[in-house]
């Protein structure tokens, strides 16, 4: 297997050529939060933007689930810029999600709740507003529970 050497959060590691930053991080046991990078969810890769990372030499934050690793890459997963971006992304996702967690069958076992906790979200600034929309990864994330009558 051909590999590349890279650094994630000051840890030097090797990952297979063609692997994404997220895959390389998982191999090394480095936690990068994500919602859309789940095998049971049909989605466009990179749709949730929760896995944003900072890659030296890149002008903007990079979605770890779609960006391939390269030789000598240096990735930062926990800078202030990354933390602020992730928190805002989760806040915006929650603004597009019914905030009725206490009545949901997945309460306490919900990926969205886990990610919100991971990014340090304590309160929701943007109220939920329902708009008719096409299929998206959020609907895939909780298709069964959200489709059931709650209460």
C-alpha positions as CSV (number, residue, x, y, z in Angstrom):
1,X,0.0,0.0,0.0
2,X,1.4,3.4,-1.0
3,X,1.2,6.0,1.8
4,X,1.9,9.7,2.3
5,X,3.3,11.3,5.4
6,X,1.3,14.1,7.0
7,X,0.9,15.9,10.3
8,X,-2.4,16.3,12.1
9,X,-2.4,18.3,15.3
10,X,1.4,18.0,15.7
11,X,1.2,14.2,15.3
12,X,3.2,12.8,12.4
13,X,1.4,9.9,10.7
14,X,1.0,8.0,7.5
15,X,-2.2,7.5,5.5
16,X,-3.0,5.7,2.3
17,X,-2.8,7.7,-0.9
18,X,-6.3,8.8,-1.8
19,X,-7.5,8.8,1.9
20,X,-9.3,11.9,3.1
21,X,-8.2,14.0,6.1
22,X,-11.1,12.5,8.1
23,X,-10.1,8.9,7.2
24,X,-6.4,9.6,8.1
25,X,-7.5,11.2,11.4
26,X,-9.7,8.2,12.3
27,X,-6.9,5.8,11.5
28,X,-4.7,7.8,14.0
29,X,-7.5,8.0,16.6
30,X,-7.9,11.8,16.2
31,X,-11.5,13.0,16.6
32,X,-13.0,15.2,14.0
33,X,-16.7,15.7,14.4
34,X,-19.0,15.1,11.4
35,X,-22.6,14.4,10.6
36,X,-22.7,13.6,7.0
37,X,-19.8,11.1,6.9
38,X,-21.8,8.1,7.9
39,X,-22.2,5.0,5.7
40,X,-26.0,4.8,6.4
41,X,-26.7,8.3,5.2
42,X,-27.1,9.0,1.5
43,X,-25.8,12.5,0.9
44,X,-23.4,14.7,-1.0
45,X,-20.0,14.4,0.7
46,X,-19.1,17.5,2.6
47,X,-22.7,18.6,3.0
48,X,-22.7,19.2,6.7
49,X,-19.4,21.2,6.9
50,X,-19.0,20.2,10.6
51,X,-15.6,18.5,9.9
52,X,-13.9,21.8,8.9
53,X,-10.1,21.8,9.4
54,X,-7.3,24.2,8.8
55,X,-4.7,23.0,6.3
56,X,-1.5,25.0,6.1
57,X,-1.1,26.6,2.7
58,X,-4.9,26.7,2.0
59,X,-6.8,30.0,2.0
60,X,-9.9,28.7,3.6
61,X,-11.1,26.0,6.0
62,X,-11.3,22.5,4.4
63,X,-14.0,19.9,4.9
64,X,-12.0,16.9,6.2
65,X,-14.4,14.3,4.8
66,X,-13.7,15.2,1.1
67,X,-10.2,16.7,1.0
68,X,-7.5,14.1,0.1
69,X,-4.3,13.9,2.1
70,X,-1.0,14.8,0.4
71,X,2.7,14.4,1.2
72,X,3.8,16.9,3.8
73,X,0.3,18.1,4.6
74,X,-0.1,19.9,7.9
75,X,-3.6,19.9,9.4
76,X,-5.0,21.6,12.5
77,X,-8.3,20.4,13.8
78,X,-8.7,22.5,16.9
79,X,-7.7,26.1,16.2
80,X,-9.9,29.0,17.3
81,X,-10.9,29.6,13.7
82,X,-11.9,26.0,13.3
83,X,-13.9,25.9,16.6
84,X,-15.8,29.1,15.7
85,X,-16.7,27.8,12.3
86,X,-17.9,24.4,13.5
87,X,-20.0,26.0,16.2
88,X,-21.6,28.4,13.7
89,X,-22.3,25.5,11.3
90,X,-24.0,23.4,14.0
91,X,-26.1,26.5,15.1
92,X,-27.2,26.9,11.5
93,X,-28.0,23.2,11.1
94,X,-30.1,23.3,14.3
95,X,-32.0,26.3,12.9
96,X,-33.1,23.9,10.2
97,X,-34.1,21.1,12.6
98,X,-37.1,20.8,14.9
99,X,-35.8,21.5,18.4
100,X,-38.1,19.0,20.1
101,X,-35.4,16.7,21.4
102,X,-37.1,15.9,24.7
103,X,-39.9,14.2,22.7
104,X,-37.7,12.5,20.1
105,X,-37.0,8.7,20.3
106,X,-33.3,9.4,19.6
107,X,-32.9,11.9,22.5
108,X,-29.7,11.0,24.3
109,X,-28.6,8.8,21.3
110,X,-28.5,11.5,18.6
111,X,-25.5,12.4,16.5
112,X,-26.6,16.0,16.2
113,X,-26.8,16.3,20.0
114,X,-23.4,14.7,20.3
115,X,-21.9,17.1,17.8
116,X,-23.5,20.1,19.4
117,X,-22.0,19.1,22.8
118,X,-18.6,18.5,21.2
119,X,-18.5,22.0,19.7
120,X,-19.6,23.5,23.0
121,X,-23.0,24.7,21.9
122,X,-24.9,25.7,25.1
123,X,-27.8,27.7,23.7
124,X,-29.5,28.1,20.3
125,X,-29.5,31.6,18.9
126,X,-31.5,30.9,15.8
127,X,-35.0,29.7,16.1
128,X,-36.2,26.7,14.0
129,X,-38.0,27.7,10.9
130,X,-39.5,25.1,8.6
131,X,-39.2,25.5,4.9
132,X,-40.2,23.1,2.2
133,X,-37.0,21.6,0.9
134,X,-35.5,18.8,-1.1
135,X,-34.0,15.7,0.5
136,X,-30.9,16.5,2.5
137,X,-28.5,14.8,4.8
138,X,-30.3,16.1,8.0
139,X,-33.5,14.3,6.9
140,X,-31.4,11.2,6.2
141,X,-29.8,11.5,9.7
142,X,-33.1,11.1,11.5
143,X,-35.5,9.8,8.8
144,X,-37.1,7.1,10.9
145,X,-37.3,9.0,14.3
146,X,-38.4,12.3,12.7
147,X,-41.0,10.5,10.6
148,X,-42.7,8.9,13.6
149,X,-45.3,10.7,15.7
150,X,-43.6,12.1,18.8
151,X,-45.0,12.3,22.3
